[in-house]
Amino acid sequence: MSKVLLFSTSTCSWCRRAKRYFKERGVPFKEINIERDAGAARDIVRKTGQRGVPVIKIGSRWIVGFDKEQIDKELARKAS
């Protein structure tokens, strides 16, 4: 399985939903809180053009927002 990164903030309800979604499915992920990591915040803006969270990186694919369809698609692609 490929590496999953979840860029979040402590007050983001969609980030909490994404974390719960990964945990319920047994998907290991690393959470990066952009409130505490200004470099990561700059990186996601540079890579995605977005300032909102959650931003999820699965392998080399960036997903902006909690888009279950895209998340499942990328997880399935990386698992095979």
N, C-alpha and C positions, 0 to 999 in steps of 0.2 A: 504494500500500500504506500502511496506517495505521501509526502509530508504535507500536513495541513496547518496553515497559519491563520489565526483569527485576530484581526486588528480591531480593537474595541475601545470603549470608554466605560467607566464605572457606572454611568447613569443611563446607558443605552439599553432599552428594553429589547430591541431586536437582536442585540449582541447576546443577551441572556438567552433568548430563544434559540439562537444559533448554537450556543454552548450546550444547551439542553438537548438539542437535536443530535449533535455529535455524540454526546455521552450516551443517549438512549440507543444509538446504533453502534456503540463500541468503536467509534472512530477516534483514534488518538489525534490530538491537536495541541498546538502551542498557542497560547494567548499572549498577545502583545498589546498592552494598554498604552494608547498613544498619548494619553494625558501625562504619563510618566516618561515617555520616550519620544522626545521631540524629533529625533532623527528618523524614527519609524513613521511619524506623522508626515514629515517632508517626503519620505520615500513613497508613501501611498498616494500622495497628491501628484508626485512626479510620474508614477507608474500608471495611475488610473485617471488623473484629472479631477478626482473627487475629494471632498473634504469630509463627507459623511461616513459613518460606520454603521454596521459592520462592513469591513472589507475582508474577503476570504481569499487566500491563495492556496490552490490545490495543485501541487506540482509547479508548473510554470504558468498556470491559468489564474487570472484575477477575476473574482466575482464581487461586484459591488452590491451590497444589500444582502438580505437573507432570502435568496432565491433558491428554494428547495429543488426546483426542477434542474437548474444548472448545477447545483451542488451534487445532486444524485447522479447526474450525467457524468460529471468529472470524476466522482468517486468510482463509478462503474468502469469508466475508461481506464483509470489508473490501476484498478484491481485486476484487470485482465492482462 
